């Protein structure tokens, strides 16, 4: 999986396991167990939904 290699490079870690999480209709969400701890990664199609994750982050920031 190319995404696995990209995440390992960006986090400078090894991914031991990847599990898909449910709940979203638009994005794909995964739970990663890595040498640096556990992470949740959310992916979307930037062609279909440009700037979606940035807009979501801004919305969460406003709520916080």
C-alpha positions in Angstrom: 0.0 0.0 0.0 1.6 3.3 -1.1 -0.2 5.2 1.6 1.6 3.0 4.2 5.0 3.9 2.8 4.2 7.6 2.7 3.0 7.6 6.3 6.0 5.6 7.5 8.3 8.1 5.8 6.5 11.2 7.1 6.4 9.8 10.7 9.8 8.2 10.5 8.4 5.0 12.0 7.3 1.5 11.2 3.6 0.6 10.9 2.9 -2.8 12.5 -0.8 -3.0 11.7 -3.5 -1.0 9.9 -7.2 -1.5 10.7 -10.0 0.2 8.8 -12.5 2.1 11.0 -16.2 2.6 10.2 -18.5 5.5 10.5 -17.8 7.8 7.6 -19.4 7.9 4.2 -17.0 10.3 2.4 -13.6 9.6 3.9 -11.6 6.5 4.7 -10.4 6.2 8.3 -7.7 3.9 9.6 -6.2 3.0 13.0 -2.5 2.5 12.8 -0.2 0.7 15.4 3.3 2.0 14.9 6.7 1.9 16.7 5.9 5.5 17.9 2.4 4.7 19.2 -1.1 4.6 17.8 -2.6 7.0 15.3 -5.8 7.5 13.4 -5.5 8.6 9.8 -8.3 10.1 7.7 -8.0 10.0 3.9 -10.2 11.6 1.2 -10.1 12.1 -2.5 -8.7 15.6 -3.1 -10.1 15.7 -6.6 -13.7 15.1 -5.5 -13.4 17.1 -2.2 -10.7 19.8 -2.5 -9.7 21.3 0.8 -12.2 19.2 2.7 -9.8 18.2 5.5 -8.5 21.8 5.9 -12.1 23.0 6.2 -13.0 20.4 8.7 -9.9 21.2 10.8 -10.9 24.9 10.8 -14.4 24.0 11.9 -13.0 21.9 14.7 -10.7 24.7 15.7 -13.7 27.1 15.9 -15.6 24.6 18.1 -12.6 24.1 20.5 
